[in-house]
Amino acid sequence: MDRIRNARHFASRLQRWLDGISAVIQEPTLRQQMKTIKVGDQQLDLFAHDVSTSTPPAVRPTAPPAPPVAPPVVAPAPHIVRPAPPPLPSPPRTADGPPLRQLQLGSHLVEFALRRSTRRSIGFMIDDNGLRVTAPKRVTLAEIDNAIRAKQGWIVSKLLERGERKVQRQQRPPVAWVDGAVLPYLGGDITLRLHQAPRHRASFQRDTNELHVWVTPTGSEQQLKEKVKGWFQHEARQLFEARLDVYAAKLGVRYDSLSLSSAGTRWGSCTIERKIRLNWRLIHFALPLIDYVVAHELSHLLEMNHSPRFWATVESIYPDYDGAKQALRKRSQELPVLFA
Protein backbone atom coordinates (compact mmCIF):
# COMPACT_ATOMS: atom_id res chain seq x y z
CA MET A 1 0.00 0.00 0.00
CA ASP A 2 2.85 2.32 0.81
CA ARG A 3 4.34 1.71 -2.65
CA ILE A 4 1.06 2.57 -4.30
CA ARG A 5 0.75 5.80 -2.36
CA ASN A 6 4.33 6.75 -3.25
CA ALA A 7 3.73 6.07 -6.95
CA ARG A 8 0.64 8.20 -7.03
CA HIS A 9 2.48 11.02 -5.27
CA PHE A 10 5.38 10.82 -7.71
CA ALA A 11 3.03 10.74 -10.71
CA SER A 12 1.27 13.93 -9.66
CA ARG A 13 4.59 15.71 -9.16
CA LEU A 14 5.85 14.48 -12.52
CA GLN A 15 2.70 15.75 -14.22
CA ARG A 16 3.11 19.23 -12.74
CA TRP A 17 6.76 19.34 -13.90
CA LEU A 18 5.84 18.33 -17.42
CA ASP A 19 3.05 20.93 -17.56
CA GLY A 20 5.53 23.61 -16.48
CA ILE A 21 8.04 22.64 -19.08
CA SER A 22 5.37 22.62 -21.80
CA ALA A 23 4.22 26.11 -20.87
CA VAL A 24 7.73 27.48 -21.10
CA ILE A 25 8.39 25.88 -24.46
CA GLN A 26 5.18 27.37 -25.87
CA GLU A 27 6.59 30.88 -25.56
CA PRO A 28 7.50 31.98 -29.18
CA THR A 29 10.75 33.72 -28.36
CA LEU A 30 12.22 30.80 -26.48
CA ARG A 31 10.94 28.36 -29.05
CA GLN A 32 12.54 30.34 -31.86
CA GLN A 33 15.80 30.49 -29.94
CA MET A 34 15.72 26.74 -29.32
CA LYS A 35 14.82 25.94 -32.90
CA THR A 36 18.36 26.38 -34.21
CA ILE A 37 21.69 25.87 -32.63
CA LYS A 38 24.84 27.18 -34.25
CA VAL A 39 27.77 24.85 -34.17
CA GLY A 40 30.86 26.38 -35.60
CA ASP A 41 29.90 27.80 -39.05
CA GLN A 42 26.81 25.51 -39.39
CA GLN A 43 23.28 25.77 -38.01
CA LEU A 44 21.35 22.70 -36.72
CA ASP A 45 17.53 22.78 -36.94
CA LEU A 46 16.20 21.14 -33.82
CA PHE A 47 12.58 21.22 -34.99
CA ALA A 48 13.08 20.38 -38.65
CA HIS A 49 11.05 17.18 -38.17
CA ASP A 50 8.67 18.38 -35.42
CA VAL A 51 5.43 18.33 -37.41
CA SER A 52 3.31 18.64 -34.28
CA THR A 53 4.62 22.04 -33.15
CA SER A 54 5.80 23.77 -36.36
CA THR A 55 4.24 24.68 -39.64
CA PRO A 56 6.02 23.57 -42.76
CA PRO A 57 7.70 26.39 -44.63
CA ALA A 58 6.00 27.64 -47.75
CA VAL A 59 7.38 26.01 -50.84
CA ARG A 60 8.41 28.68 -53.34
CA PRO A 61 7.99 27.71 -56.97
CA THR A 62 11.34 27.36 -58.63
CA ALA A 63 11.96 29.17 -61.88
CA PRO A 64 12.46 26.97 -64.91
CA PRO A 65 16.12 26.61 -65.79
CA ALA A 66 17.39 29.09 -68.34
CA PRO A 67 18.07 27.63 -71.74
CA PRO A 68 21.74 27.14 -72.45
CA VAL A 69 23.34 30.11 -74.13
CA ALA A 70 25.33 29.19 -77.18
CA PRO A 71 28.73 30.87 -77.37
CA PRO A 72 28.95 33.65 -79.94
CA VAL A 73 30.08 32.56 -83.35
CA VAL A 74 33.24 34.43 -84.26
CA ALA A 75 33.90 34.53 -87.96
CA PRO A 76 37.48 33.76 -88.83
CA ALA A 77 39.51 36.74 -89.92
CA PRO A 78 39.75 36.90 -93.70
CA HIS A 79 43.07 35.85 -95.07
CA ILE A 80 44.45 38.85 -96.91
CA VAL A 81 46.86 37.97 -99.62
CA ARG A 82 49.16 40.92 -100.08
CA PRO A 83 50.82 41.26 -103.44
CA ALA A 84 54.52 40.63 -103.44
CA PRO A 85 56.59 43.79 -103.75
CA PRO A 86 58.04 44.41 -107.19
CA PRO A 87 61.55 43.08 -107.72
CA LEU A 88 64.33 45.57 -107.21
CA PRO A 89 65.76 46.72 -110.53
CA SER A 90 69.32 45.69 -111.26
CA PRO A 91 71.86 47.17 -113.69
CA PRO A 92 72.13 45.28 -116.97
CA ARG A 93 74.92 42.75 -117.19
CA THR A 94 77.37 43.09 -120.06
CA ALA A 95 79.82 40.52 -121.32
CA ASP A 96 82.79 42.88 -121.23
CA GLY A 97 81.75 44.89 -118.18
CA PRO A 98 82.76 44.30 -114.55
CA PRO A 99 80.56 41.95 -112.52
CA LEU A 100 77.82 43.47 -110.41
CA ARG A 101 78.36 43.71 -106.69
CA GLN A 102 75.78 42.51 -104.18
CA LEU A 103 74.92 43.73 -100.70
CA GLN A 104 72.23 42.54 -98.28
CA LEU A 105 70.16 45.48 -97.02
CA GLY A 106 67.61 44.16 -94.54
CA SER A 107 65.44 41.66 -96.40
CA HIS A 108 66.59 42.92 -99.83
CA LEU A 109 69.56 41.74 -101.82
CA VAL A 110 70.70 44.78 -103.77
CA GLU A 111 72.82 44.47 -106.89
CA PHE A 112 74.73 47.55 -108.02
CA ALA A 113 77.27 48.59 -110.58
CA LEU A 114 80.47 50.15 -109.25
CA ARG A 115 82.53 52.63 -111.24
CA ARG A 116 85.75 54.23 -110.10
CA SER A 117 86.41 57.90 -110.88
CA THR A 118 88.44 60.91 -109.86
CA ARG A 119 85.62 62.37 -107.78
CA ARG A 120 86.29 63.05 -104.12
CA SER A 121 83.21 61.39 -102.62
CA ILE A 122 80.97 58.39 -103.12
CA GLY A 123 77.96 59.09 -105.35
CA PHE A 124 74.75 57.15 -105.88
CA MET A 125 72.54 57.13 -108.95
CA ILE A 126 69.21 55.25 -109.08
CA ASP A 127 67.04 54.84 -112.17
CA ASP A 128 65.06 52.08 -113.87
CA ASN A 129 68.32 50.16 -114.30
CA GLY A 130 68.97 50.00 -110.58
CA LEU A 131 71.74 51.41 -108.44
CA ARG A 132 75.03 52.71 -109.77
CA VAL A 133 77.77 53.75 -107.38
CA THR A 134 80.67 56.01 -108.32
CA ALA A 135 83.57 56.10 -105.88
CA PRO A 136 87.13 57.45 -105.75
CA LYS A 137 89.89 54.98 -106.48
CA ARG A 138 91.33 55.30 -102.98
CA VAL A 139 88.11 54.15 -101.26
CA THR A 140 88.02 50.48 -100.26
CA LEU A 141 85.15 48.09 -101.01
CA ALA A 142 84.34 47.87 -97.31
CA GLU A 143 84.00 51.66 -97.12
CA ILE A 144 81.72 51.62 -100.16
CA ASP A 145 79.51 48.96 -98.56
CA ASN A 146 79.33 50.96 -95.33
CA ALA A 147 78.35 54.08 -97.27
CA ILE A 148 75.53 52.14 -98.92
CA ARG A 149 74.34 50.79 -95.56
CA ALA A 150 74.29 54.31 -94.16
CA LYS A 151 71.79 55.29 -96.86
CA GLN A 152 70.00 51.95 -97.14
CA GLY A 153 66.58 53.39 -96.24
CA TRP A 154 66.70 55.91 -99.06
CA ILE A 155 68.27 53.43 -101.50
CA VAL A 156 65.76 50.63 -100.91
CA SER A 157 62.75 52.98 -101.04
CA LYS A 158 63.92 54.49 -104.34
CA LEU A 159 64.63 51.07 -105.85
CA LEU A 160 61.16 49.82 -104.82
CA GLU A 161 59.60 52.96 -106.31
CA ARG A 162 61.48 52.45 -109.57
CA GLY A 163 60.54 48.80 -109.68
CA GLU A 164 56.86 49.62 -109.19
CA ARG A 165 56.94 52.21 -111.97
CA LYS A 166 58.62 49.74 -114.28
CA VAL A 167 55.91 47.14 -113.61
CA GLN A 168 53.18 49.73 -114.20
CA ARG A 169 54.69 50.76 -117.52
CA GLN A 170 54.98 47.15 -118.61
CA GLN A 171 51.31 46.58 -117.77
CA ARG A 172 50.09 49.50 -119.87
CA PRO A 173 48.91 48.44 -123.31
CA PRO A 174 51.21 49.55 -126.12
CA VAL A 175 50.09 51.99 -128.79
CA ALA A 176 48.48 50.35 -131.81
CA TRP A 177 50.43 51.57 -134.84
CA VAL A 178 47.50 52.19 -137.15
CA ASP A 179 46.09 55.19 -138.95
CA GLY A 180 44.50 57.49 -136.37
CA ALA A 181 46.74 56.44 -133.46
CA VAL A 182 47.23 59.12 -130.79
CA LEU A 183 50.80 60.05 -129.82
CA PRO A 184 51.98 62.36 -126.99
CA TYR A 185 53.83 65.49 -128.07
CA LEU A 186 54.77 68.59 -126.02
CA GLY A 187 52.17 67.86 -123.36
CA GLY A 188 49.34 67.29 -125.84
CA ASP A 189 48.28 64.72 -128.41
CA ILE A 190 48.90 64.46 -132.10
CA THR A 191 47.24 62.11 -134.57
CA LEU A 192 49.18 59.68 -136.73
CA ARG A 193 48.15 59.60 -140.41
CA LEU A 194 49.50 56.81 -142.59
CA HIS A 195 49.95 56.88 -146.35
CA GLN A 196 51.52 54.57 -148.89
CA ALA A 197 54.45 55.80 -150.93
CA PRO A 198 57.52 54.45 -152.70
CA ARG A 199 59.72 55.55 -149.78
CA HIS A 200 59.37 56.45 -146.10
CA ARG A 201 59.05 60.04 -145.00
CA ALA A 202 57.26 62.09 -142.34
CA SER A 203 55.73 65.56 -142.14
CA PHE A 204 53.98 67.34 -139.30
CA GLN A 205 51.06 69.71 -139.85
CA ARG A 206 50.91 72.02 -136.85
CA ASP A 207 47.57 73.55 -137.76
CA THR A 208 45.83 70.15 -137.47
CA ASN A 209 48.26 68.47 -135.03
CA GLU A 210 48.67 65.55 -137.41
CA LEU A 211 51.85 63.63 -138.12
CA HIS A 212 51.73 62.27 -141.67
CA VAL A 213 53.97 59.29 -142.37
CA TRP A 214 54.39 57.69 -145.76
CA VAL A 215 55.36 54.00 -145.77
CA THR A 216 55.98 51.49 -148.51
CA PRO A 217 53.35 48.78 -149.12
CA THR A 218 55.80 46.15 -147.90
CA GLY A 219 57.02 48.17 -144.92
CA SER A 220 56.93 46.61 -141.46
CA GLU A 221 55.59 48.00 -138.22
CA GLN A 222 59.12 48.26 -136.90
CA GLN A 223 60.08 50.49 -139.83
CA LEU A 224 57.09 52.67 -139.08
CA LYS A 225 58.16 52.95 -135.42
CA GLU A 226 61.69 53.88 -136.39
CA LYS A 227 60.45 56.59 -138.72
CA VAL A 228 58.22 58.11 -136.03
CA LYS A 229 60.98 57.85 -133.42
CA GLY A 230 63.38 59.60 -135.77
CA TRP A 231 60.92 62.45 -136.20
CA PHE A 232 60.52 62.79 -132.41
CA GLN A 233 64.29 62.84 -131.92
CA HIS A 234 64.75 65.48 -134.63
CA GLU A 235 62.15 67.68 -132.97
CA ALA A 236 63.74 67.11 -129.57
CA ARG A 237 67.23 68.15 -130.64
CA GLN A 238 66.05 71.37 -132.22
CA LEU A 239 63.92 72.33 -129.23
CA PHE A 240 66.52 71.35 -126.62
CA GLU A 241 69.25 73.42 -128.28
CA ALA A 242 66.98 76.46 -128.31
CA ARG A 243 66.02 76.09 -124.63
CA LEU A 244 69.61 75.45 -123.55
CA ASP A 245 70.65 78.71 -125.15
CA VAL A 246 67.87 80.58 -123.34
CA TYR A 247 68.68 79.28 -119.86
CA ALA A 248 72.45 79.32 -120.33
CA ALA A 249 72.18 83.05 -120.98
CA LYS A 250 70.07 83.50 -117.83
CA LEU A 251 72.61 81.62 -115.74
CA GLY A 252 75.68 83.11 -117.42
CA VAL A 253 77.23 79.74 -118.32
CA ARG A 254 78.32 77.93 -121.47
CA TYR A 255 77.98 74.23 -122.19
CA ASP A 256 80.24 72.31 -124.54
CA SER A 257 77.87 69.96 -126.36
CA LEU A 258 74.41 68.38 -126.36
CA SER A 259 73.64 64.72 -127.02
CA LEU A 260 70.40 62.78 -126.83
CA SER A 261 69.93 59.79 -124.54
CA SER A 262 67.39 56.98 -124.49
CA ALA A 263 67.56 56.18 -120.78
CA GLY A 264 64.51 54.72 -119.08
CA THR A 265 63.59 57.62 -116.82
CA ARG A 266 66.84 59.51 -116.36
CA TRP A 267 65.99 62.77 -117.99
CA GLY A 268 69.40 64.41 -118.16
CA SER A 269 73.01 64.53 -117.05
CA CYS A 270 75.95 66.91 -117.03
CA THR A 271 79.65 66.04 -116.89
CA ILE A 272 82.63 67.99 -115.63
CA GLU A 273 83.62 68.35 -119.31
CA ARG A 274 80.48 70.52 -119.66
CA LYS A 275 78.75 67.93 -121.85
CA ILE A 276 74.98 67.76 -121.44
CA ARG A 277 72.80 64.79 -122.27
CA LEU A 278 69.01 65.10 -122.43
CA ASN A 279 66.52 62.31 -122.86
CA TRP A 280 64.78 62.72 -126.20
CA ARG A 281 61.53 61.39 -124.62
CA LEU A 282 61.20 64.76 -122.91
CA ILE A 283 59.62 65.86 -126.20
CA HIS A 284 56.45 64.10 -125.02
CA PHE A 285 56.10 66.55 -122.10
CA ALA A 286 54.95 70.16 -121.93
CA LEU A 287 57.54 72.89 -122.45
CA PRO A 288 57.71 73.96 -118.75
CA LEU A 289 58.84 70.44 -117.78
CA ILE A 290 61.48 70.45 -120.51
CA ASP A 291 62.68 73.84 -119.26
CA TYR A 292 63.02 72.47 -115.72
CA VAL A 293 65.33 69.65 -116.88
CA VAL A 294 67.34 72.11 -118.98
CA ALA A 295 67.72 74.48 -116.01
CA HIS A 296 68.60 71.56 -113.74
CA GLU A 297 71.44 70.29 -115.94
CA LEU A 298 72.84 73.74 -116.68
CA SER A 299 72.96 74.45 -112.93
CA HIS A 300 75.34 71.51 -112.58
CA LEU A 301 77.90 73.54 -114.49
CA LEU A 302 78.16 75.64 -111.32
CA GLU A 303 77.36 73.03 -108.67
CA MET A 304 78.19 69.40 -109.48
CA ASN A 305 76.01 68.10 -106.65
CA HIS A 306 72.50 68.38 -105.22
CA SER A 307 73.37 70.57 -102.27
CA PRO A 308 71.24 73.51 -101.07
CA ARG A 309 73.49 75.78 -103.14
CA PHE A 310 72.65 73.74 -106.22
CA TRP A 311 68.89 74.02 -105.68
CA ALA A 312 69.27 77.73 -105.02
CA THR A 313 70.99 78.01 -108.40
CA VAL A 314 68.14 76.16 -110.09
CA GLU A 315 65.59 78.38 -108.34
CA SER A 316 67.34 81.50 -109.59
CA ILE A 317 66.40 80.65 -113.19
CA TYR A 318 63.42 78.33 -112.61
CA PRO A 319 61.54 79.32 -109.41
CA ASP A 320 58.92 76.54 -109.46
CA TYR A 321 61.43 73.73 -109.77
CA ASP A 322 59.83 71.65 -107.01
CA GLY A 323 56.40 71.68 -108.66
CA ALA A 324 57.95 70.80 -112.01
CA LYS A 325 59.87 67.93 -110.43
CA GLN A 326 56.67 66.44 -109.01
CA ALA A 327 54.78 66.96 -112.26
CA LEU A 328 57.55 65.29 -114.26
CA ARG A 329 57.44 62.24 -111.99
CA LYS A 330 53.65 62.00 -112.30
CA ARG A 331 53.55 62.58 -116.04
CA SER A 332 56.24 59.99 -116.73
CA GLN A 333 54.01 57.32 -115.17
CA GLU A 334 51.14 58.25 -117.48
CA LEU A 335 52.96 57.99 -120.79
CA PRO A 336 51.76 55.22 -123.10
CA VAL A 337 54.17 52.55 -124.24
CA LEU A 338 55.39 53.74 -127.64
CA PHE A 339 58.68 52.03 -128.32
CA ALA A 340 59.09 48.93 -126.18
Disulfide bonds with the S-S distance in Angstrom:
none
